[in-house]
Amino acid sequence: MWFGRANRLVGRSVVNNRTFLAPLVSLSQRTIAVMAILAFPLASRPAFAAEDLDTQYRFDTWRATQGLPQNTVKAITQTRDGYLWFGTRFGIVRFDGVTFRVFDRVNTRGLTNDNCISIAEEKNGVLWFATWQGVARYTNGAFATRLIGAGKLEDRVYSICAAKQGGIWVATADGLRRLQNGTFTRYSTNDGLRSNLVISVLEDSEETLWVGTAEGLQRRDSASGTYSDAWFSNDLPNKRVQCILKDRAGNLWIGTEAAGIQRRKEGDWTSFTTRDGLPENRVDFITEDHDGNIWIVSGKGELLRLRDGKFTPFGRKEALSDDVVLCVREDREGNLWVGTVFGGLKRVQPRRIQAYSTQEGLGHYDAWSLYECRRGGLWIGTAGGFSLFRNGKIVNYSLEKELRDPKVKSVFEDRAGNLWVGTANAGLRRFTDGKPTAYTHSDGLANDQVNALYEDREGSIWVGTLGGLNRIKNGVLTTYTTKNGLAVDDVRAIHEDHRGTLWIGTYGGGINRFRDGRFTALTMREGLSDNYAWCIYEDKEGVLWIGTENGLNRLKEGRVKWFKTDQGLFDNVANDILEDRQGNLWISCNRGIYRVSKAELNAVADGTAQKVEYVSYGISDGMLSSETNGENQPDACKTLDGRLWFPTTDGVVMIDPDRITLNDLPPPLVIEEILMDRLSLNPNYPAKLEPGRGGVFEIHYTANSLVAPEKVRFRYCLDGCDRNWVEAGNRRVAYYTNLRPGNYTFRVIACNNHGVWNNQGTSFTFLLAPHFYQTWPFYALGSLLVVLVGYGLHWIRLGVVRKIERLEKQHALEKERARIAHEMHDDLGSSLTQIALLSELASRDLPHAERAGEHIGKILTTTREVFRAMDEIVWAVNPRHDTLSSLVDYLSKYAQDFLRPAGIRCRLDLPANLPPYPLTTEERHNLFLTVKEALNNIAKHAAAPVVWFRVALDTTHCIISIEDNGRGFPVGSTRPGGNGLNNMKQRLAVIGGEFKLDSRPGGGTKLELIVQLKQIQRN
């Protein structure tokens, strides 16, 4: 086939103005020509040959309206940190690809002259700028100017270069000067120079100094300091050397005022003059790019490239206009920067992607369909007809005279060599053996808008239209629409897989599978990312990749997995899908073309990865428009030589995956400015900030990637504040507010336009000092003070509690003493009074023995009651008996002793082991009085022969039960004047107990005194 090795002939044709453009004529007039092309025998050599390879370039311009101080750029250099520095008539400019920073004598201290003509950087990073009458030193963000001489004409500076041992060499109108350690040393004809008019100077890597003067080129020996002639010709009246270059191969180049270019290679000099293609013999500037091309600026300001001994001029056609070029410099990423007079700054970029549009001869810029011609070449369908791109030439065919609308949406060549052309509104055309055949709606075509063309393995032609699907087989046209099961009638893509199943991409109906005469829809309900599907690609594993308006889909073994920007894609729109030999998918979208690894896509689909990485390509890589075309078939094309072709809204682009270069240079990062509460900090040194700062922290950073700076992405993190990296996109400033005192480190990393990250990045460390009240000694003292105050308050509280307890104990003691006194007064006092009265009566009635004996018996009874009462009082006040076990022992004995004289039998039911639960005197006394009251009521009113005294325990309660088998009484009724039951309830309520009564007439009485053990234990 015709596509062989990679080449770029069209690019060369553009440069040399040799592109052939066939005239746009009507289809009928060119039918024979078309058939001749189709029948043309196979070319004897590939349509694009490697020996014709050339480089296309793209151009961008910056002028004063974009930030330059004025439109004349005299000197350009790139420093180690990646910045571009420009010298202009009205200031020195620093550029990071996005922002211009201008330094002039008005806004910059230490700079006394704005007119910069030459720039040099020492190996330690010190930057020097030459003005007409002196040099300015820039280091650590500050300028300092050194004048040369008294500002006279003979003190004029022409150029400077850095010295390997430090300092700079200065070429002046009055000899050569060396500035080292702050001291100027002058070299003149007295030291061996042929002329004191020194125009150019260069020190090479071997520390050999080359000096260009008005009388030729001289070399200075670094060891001896002597000068010798390096280039000198007695045949030339003008031997002035304007510029000097030492290329990567070690060759020396000089540009002269009248002798053209002189090259010294292996000790021999070779001349390049007007006889060799130079437009004139004056050359003012020479530089080299990374490909070994030599770039020259002529005396008239014309830019030329010298490659393989041939000069190629760049002028108006290359967007350099008529401006005079002054200087050229290539940066580390391969961009060529051009300084002009009044034309501003130009960036010249080699195209990684080759583009072909109307400038290269294409009939219309809006390209829609591509297909490889089997006899060599590429068919291109455009909005203005169709074209054949072959052997570096473009032949255009217009349908304008035959059709009202000449737009070609699909162009296709079948295996038999027939050319099929699908139009936007005029149906389908087939060219066979010089005869065109039309298929329109009136001929049975579903619709006159043809979106897709495809040939299956049987040779049938499938046609996707706005109104349905058609099959042309053996001249018979069959139509399939929604009436036959198609999801929607708007068909955009057709593909037959390795099993023979036909897949139909539709606009709104998802993917339709056609097998055994039946359509089956695969839509969003079945997992498709979107129902607008217009691209189907099958890889060698038989996996279908489906491009939609909203995501890329993988159909594998009947299961759909989709990918969007959340999974790492560059864009959600997938217009076209192609695969290279390395297993990468190339996907075109509305933002350009990007490459993604199929293995990474499979990993995300299988759940072993979260995101994919992509490399995107756009205008900065050579595309004339980043918006690609799709929604029809065939659209993109992979030719047999492995090249990938995509249609765009501005021509056709070609990518050679085997040759395309990746911008693999990580962008150097620089922190430009730091503001803390409007206080400017030096980014080069750690900072210690006084207390009270941290309200607003503002940090400006940049990454010096100059290929496509708008695509640079940043991540930053403030250690001590952020837990994770912050995705900043292309934002170049970070803000933080209300920072707390502490140590912080701000870190920032970035990636270039092709996703290559500089993970080392750069950082800035600072300490935000605290106030005294924010330091740990203050916190420690404060904590100690809080502890001491708390401890003091605790002691005060304990004192108060102890005092309260003493008062409570005193009050309880007084209360107990009052109670004992009351009881002694009531019980003992009345009993003793009764004994006294009975004694008087007995003494009075002694003569009457019978009455005296009665009185003495009463005295004995009363005395026993006094002893019992005294025993009760002694027991009640003894603290040894403040336990439940002691209480139960006393009550059981008391009940027996109390009931025995009344002739009542007392039966006891007690636990074998009673735990020694503590009781207060009040609790013990109230329980005793309650039991005593109950026994007294039984003895007086129950007429019971037997009483049961029981004590039961569970985990929470103690139950004292007193039950008799006496006469009982109705519950709720009391005898007149009786308060015994109420007294018992009140006594138990005082100690938190519960009183239960169960009685009925003739059925005895049962009393339950329930006390909570926890309550007893707590008290």
Summary of the structure (lengths in Angstrom):
residues: 1019
radius of gyration: 54.5
end to end distance: 108.0
largest distance: 187.2
contacts: 3391
relative contact order: 0.06
helix: 22%
strand: 39%
